[in-house]
Amino acid sequence: MQNRGDFSSDDAPVKLGVGKNMVASIRFWLKAFGVLDDDQKKPSDLSKHIFDDKKGWDPYLEDEGTLWLLHYLLIKNQHASAYYLIFNELRKRRPEFHLAHFENWVTESGGAVSANTLKKDLQIFSRMYIPRDDSKDLDESYSGLFTELNLVNKLKKEKQDWFSIEPKHRPEIPPAIFVYCILENQEYGSSISFDVLYTEGVGSIFAMSREGLTEKLEELDDQYDWLTFSNEAGVKELQFTTKPEASEILKDYYES
């Protein structure tokens, strides 16, 4: 990632070599993924560490762990609110849903958005997570950023597109990425209940089953000596004896 200056400046189109609408789109998605600094103008330290052209850990998104991390940031930051609603709310009410369900859910949640905008939002969501089966170009059919994660499936029922997000084990999520997503949440203390992680945290964002989340937390217990997953007498809890810096976990992951 080359630092070409302030994304909100008037000369951003010249520096980036794109039109004003594209600059606005780039700025929106950078905010959505949380990779801008606190002033929302320049790349954050995290984005520099990952995407820097020369020293970045994974500038070309070759590591699937980076995709899981970006998915987490997209949902957690809530700037692209449709994605937050779909993964943290709508899928729990309707594991299979279509456009009308999405529209109704946004309306019930207090959103005042036009039907046309919601239709476009769902189309972009589909392209982001689902490989295109109508493309003759193999590369284009896998052009969505998160298609490799297999989080969302598309079904054809009643002559319209339905979407399915099933809770699964997700063993492919790297433990380091998973624990980073827990550590970077400033609201967590030294003890976190399983139910919080399952209903509001990483378990929800990654659409994990209860069994899958349990197995992942047990994996963390085996791998890191500074945390313990307690699963006794019906009480499940993740406990930290010490909390390392979340950024150090990512550094160790990519450098190893």
Residue pairs with C-beta under 8 A, 6 or more apart in sequence:
1 43
1 47
1 48
1 51
1 52
1 53
1 56
1 59
2 53
3 42
3 43
3 48
4 15
4 16
5 11
5 12
5 15
5 42
6 12
6 41
6 42
7 23
7 26
7 27
7 30
7 36
7 41
7 42
8 27
8 40
8 41
9 15
12 23
13 19
13 20
13 22
13 23
16 22
16 23
16 26
18 26
28 79
28 80
29 80
30 36
30 43
30 47
31 40
31 77
31 79
32 74
32 77
32 79
32 80
32 83
33 70
33 73
33 74
33 77
34 44
34 46
34 73
34 74
34 76
34 77
34 79
35 43
35 44
35 46
35 47
35 51
35 73
36 42
36 43
36 44
36 47
37 43
37 44
37 45
43 51
45 247
46 247
46 250
48 56
49 56
49 57
49 247
49 250
49 251
50 56
50 57
50 58
50 59
50 66
50 254
51 58
51 59
52 59
53 59
57 63
57 66
57 250
57 251
57 254
57 255
58 66
58 254
61 67
61 145
63 254
64 148
64 149
64 172
64 174
65 173
65 174
65 176
65 177
65 253
67 145
67 146
67 148
67 149
68 149
68 173
68 174
68 177
68 178
68 206
69 177
69 180
69 181
69 250
70 145
70 146
71 146
71 149
71 151
71 205
71 206
72 177
72 181
72 202
72 205
72 206
74 80
74 83
75 83
75 84
75 87
75 88
75 205
76 84
76 181
76 185
76 205
78 84
81 111
82 102
82 106
82 118
82 121
82 122
82 125
83 125
85 105
85 106
85 109
86 102
86 125
86 165
87 165
87 204
87 205
87 207
88 200
88 204
88 205
89 105
89 109
90 97
90 101
90 102
90 105
91 97
91 165
91 207
92 204
93 105
94 101
95 164
95 165
95 166
95 167
96 155
96 162
96 163
96 164
97 105
97 162
97 163
98 157
98 158
98 160
98 161
98 162
98 163
99 118
99 119
99 122
99 160
99 161
102 118
102 122
103 115
103 118
106 113
106 118
113 121
122 163
125 152
125 163
126 152
126 154
126 161
126 163
127 143
127 144
128 144
128 145
128 146
128 147
129 144
129 146
129 147
129 149
129 151
129 152
130 144
130 147
130 152
130 153
130 154
130 163
131 141
131 142
131 144
131 147
132 140
132 141
132 142
132 143
132 144
133 141
135 141
142 148
151 165
151 206
151 207
152 163
152 164
152 165
153 163
153 164
153 165
153 166
154 161
154 162
154 163
154 164
155 161
155 162
155 163
155 164
156 162
165 207
166 207
167 207
167 208
167 209
167 210
167 212
168 207
168 208
168 209
168 212
169 208
169 209
169 211
169 212
169 215
170 206
170 207
170 208
170 212
170 216
171 212
171 215
171 216
173 206
173 216
174 253
175 216
175 219
175 220
175 223
175 224
176 249
176 250
176 252
176 253
177 250
177 253
178 202
178 206
178 216
178 220
179 220
179 224
179 227
179 249
180 246
180 249
180 250
180 253
181 201
181 202
181 205
182 188
182 192
182 197
182 201
182 202
182 238
183 243
183 244
183 245
183 246
183 249
184 246
185 201
190 239
190 240
190 243
191 237
191 238
191 239
191 240
192 201
192 237
192 238
192 239
193 236
193 237
193 238
194 213
194 214
194 217
194 231
194 236
194 237
194 238
195 236
197 203
197 213
197 217
197 238
198 204
198 208
198 210
198 213
202 208
202 213
203 210
203 212
203 213
208 216
214 231
214 236
217 229
217 236
217 238
218 229
218 231
220 227
220 229
220 238
221 227
221 228
221 229
226 240
226 241
226 242
226 243
226 244
227 238
227 239
227 240
227 241
228 238
228 239
228 241
229 236
229 237
229 238
229 239
230 236
230 237
230 238
230 239
